[in-house]
Amino acid sequence: MQGFALSSGIAVERAQGSVIEDVDGNRYVDLIGGIGVNSLGHCHPAYTKAMHEQLEKATVGSFTSAPRAELINEVAKVAPKGVDKVQLYSSGAEAVESAFRLAMNHTGHQEVVGFWGGFHGKTGGVLGLLGSDFKHHLGPFLPGQHLTPFADCYRCPLRLTYPDCGIACADYVRDVIRYQTAGEIAAIIVEPIQGTAGNIVPPAGFLRAIASIAKEHDALLFCDEMITGFGRTGLMWGAEHDGVIPDIMTVGKGMGGGFPIAAVISTETLTQKKPWSNPSASSSSYGGNPLASAAGLAALEIILKEDLVTNAERVGRVMLAQLVAMKEKHRAIGEVRGKGLLLGVELVKDRMSKEPLDKEVTRALYQECLRRGLIAMTYSPSIRINPPLIIREDQALAGLAILDEALTVVLRQYGLDR
Ligand SMILES: Cc1ncc(COP(=O)(O)O)c(C=O)c1O
């Protein structure tokens, strides 16, 4: 089980919209949203109807089907201009690994540059690009994978301050390529907003700078939009915030509204090149199976019909304003940030040192939130808030009110309210 699920002690009985009910009848506002998976809310009626209908028709197999063809067409319509060829998979890591093969296939290069704080899955081909200590004792990693500091301005890895820094961390990528690599970079992989690291929003211009550096080295810009894609950040794609069109994108999570589906999205030129484009060369057992396709199609139709991208932007803005107000009240809040419904809160012992709050305190905060009817990723000093994209403003604010109350109680308990 995921850590938050295990330590919650919750066994889910049913869930609807933005509310989860456990087997004991307790109800919780869901501000985790399956860590970015839950785009539609729980058991969206149009989604369950589409899945029921598909279950009656065809459930297994790698043949093409109407939902598969429609899904590929509909994703292509909302994809960035020219980056509209879609290959389906069943998990994020699987899609990311295939995208690396695609990049190598096109460039003839073998190396990849990623970022500190980055997360792209837990399979062997991506572990080396995990930018955290999670990968300790899991090595050795694939050769040719290199990491460079991300634009985490709250805790700048280069100890500089934005905007005076001139986004020096982007420049630093050039040095990493010059001094650490064989100079054969197939792709630079980047999350437009880093999810696992704490919903960290880089400053404007960062992604554009990375795109230029990729070009300078005949490498591809690979945006991993697993969390940021399909509207979560208030625009359809996270890279749009910086006006960037990547060469390759990987998507998943919210794409399936809960069903495991992921995809590589790229250009005609890249995806038609052999051997990646050969039959069976980049397929998988479950990629694009009828149920997954029906789920992806229903999810995208609902996202568009209910304009959930705008809802994410609007409710996200209200939530961010509320978090800013909470920062005024609780000195343990060092920073709040986010775009759309991808929000982050840094809990610190001291605003000057920015030392993270002890895990003991945040674990207590998590339990206090649960007792009061809120599930959010408050067990870590980098709180991540990723509600379903359908969440209403009143529900979102009710969830934050619980967080506010729980913070008041727990910070007082640990003498951190003064
Ligand atoms: C940005 C990003 N890429 C890839 C993945 C891996 O996805 P999966 O868990 O479906 O393999 C994740 C998962 O959290 C992610 O956040």
The ligand as an SDF file (V2000), in Angstrom:
LIG
                    3D

 16 16  0  0  0  0  0  0  0  0999 V2000
    5.5700   12.7290  -13.1120 C   0  0  0  0  0  0  0  0  0  0  0  0
    5.3900   11.2450  -12.9820 C   0  0  0  0  0  0  0  0  0  0  0  0
    5.8380   10.4360  -13.9490 N   0  0  0  0  0  0  0  0  0  0  0  0
    5.6850    9.1000  -13.8850 C   0  0  0  0  0  0  0  0  0  0  0  0
    5.0720    8.5150  -12.8090 C   0  0  0  0  0  0  0  0  0  0  0  0
    4.9400    7.0140  -12.7490 C   0  0  0  0  0  0  0  0  0  0  0  0
    3.6420    6.6240  -12.9640 O   0  0  0  0  0  0  0  0  0  0  0  0
    3.1560    5.1540  -12.5340 P   0  0  0  0  0  0  0  0  0  0  0  0
    3.0700    5.1440  -11.0500 O   0  0  0  0  0  0  0  0  0  0  0  0
    1.8120    5.0160  -13.2100 O   0  0  0  0  0  0  0  0  0  0  0  0
    4.1770    4.2010  -13.0630 O   0  0  0  0  0  0  0  0  0  0  0  0
    4.5710    9.3160  -11.7770 C   0  0  0  0  0  0  0  0  0  0  0  0
    3.9100    8.7040  -10.6170 C   0  0  0  0  0  0  0  0  0  0  0  0
    3.6690    9.2990   -9.6090 O   0  0  0  0  0  0  0  0  0  0  0  0
    4.7440   10.7160  -11.8600 C   0  0  0  0  0  0  0  0  0  0  0  0
    4.3080   11.5270  -10.8870 O   0  0  0  0  0  0  0  0  0  0  0  0
  1  2  1  0
  2  3  1  0
  2 15  2  0
  3  4  2  0
  4  5  1  0
  5  6  1  0
  5 12  2  0
  6  7  1  0
  7  8  1  0
  8  9  2  0
  8 10  1  0
  8 11  1  0
 12 13  1  0
 12 15  1  0
 13 14  2  0
 15 16  1  0
M  END
$$$$
